[in-house]
């Protein structure tokens, strides 16, 4: 299971974060995702929310969405070793099978190495 997919499980309420503080922070992350990140991704891929239900699993939106959700999870739990120092290669590895990469080493140290760098680069200006 891609790590970014865990975000969806938490967002649907199928599991709850462990503390009140983390629950509140997750609620803020959900609002940020639905209010800012999801609209950005939909516009980038020229999609509507209604189209997401029938979107193929390998559509580029899905990979970008998993990267976004992985980054949100990393921000929520910065002390988790696997999420502490994310690189493009590590993001791809954590979402294995969901992100097509050209990164020779899964621990690549630069977003310029391939995907998901092209996904995150435009966010710098937002």
N, C-alpha and C positions, 0 to 999 in steps of 0.2 A: 504494500500500500504506500503510495507517495505520501511523504510527510505533510505536504500542503493539504491533503484530503482530511487530515485530522481536524483542521479548522472547521470544515463543514459539519463534522460530528458535533463539535462543541457549539457551533452556531445554531444548530437545530435543537439544541437542548438535550441531546441524547446522553450527554455526560456533562458534568459540571466541574469547573476549576476548583481547586482544593481550598482556597481561602476566600474570604469576603473581599479582600483587597484585589486579589487576582480576578475574581468574578467582575468587580467594578471596572478594572482595567480591560478585561475582555469585552465588556459591554461598550466601552469607548472604542476599542478596536473594531467591533462590529459596525458601529455608527460610521467610523472613518472608512471602512471598506464599502458599505452600502452607499454612503453619501459622496465619496470622492473617488475611491479606487475602481469600484465596479463601473461607474459611469465613464471613467477614463478608458478602461479596457474595452467597454462596449463601443465607444466612439472610435478607438484605435482600430478595432476589427470590423467596424461598420455593422454592428449587430444590435438587436433589441433583446430585452430580457426574455421575451416570448420565444425567440429563436434559440435560446440557450438549451431548452429542454431537448431539442432534436439535433443538437450539434454533435457531430462525430467526435469520438474520444480523442482522435489525433489532430483535431483542429488547433491551430496556433493559439487561439484564445485560451484553451484549456491549459496549455503549458504556461502561458503568462499568468493565468489565474493561480496556478499552483505556486509559482514563484512568489507572487504577492502574498499569498496566504502563509507560505513558509517564512517570509520576512516578518509578517505580523506576529507569528508564533515566536520567532526569535526575539522580537522586541519585548514580548510578554514574559519570556523566561530566559533572560540573558545569562543566567548562571549555568544553563545546561551546556555541557561541554561541546556537544555536536552542533550547537547553534551559536556558539560564542564568536567565532571568527569565520563567518561565511565568505566563501569565494564563489565565483561562477561555477567552478568545477564541483565544489561541495554542494551547492544548490542543486546542480544537475544530479549528483549522486543521491541526495536525500529524496529526490523525486524520480528515482530511476525508472526508466521506461516511459516516462511522460514527457521528457524534454529531449529533443534531438540535439546532440552536440557534436562538435568537431574537436573537442578537447581531448588531447592525447592522454593526459593524466587526470583522473577524476578529482585530484586535489589541486587543480590548476590555480595559480595564485592571482590571476588577473581577469577582470571582466572582459578585457579585450580578447581573451583566448577563444571566445565563441559565445554560445548561448549560455546563460540568460542575459549577458551584458547588453545586447540590443533591446531587451525588455526593460531593463532598469535605467539605462542611460537617459532617456527622455524625462524621467522623474526628477532628475537633479534640478531642473529649472522650475519645478512646481512646488 
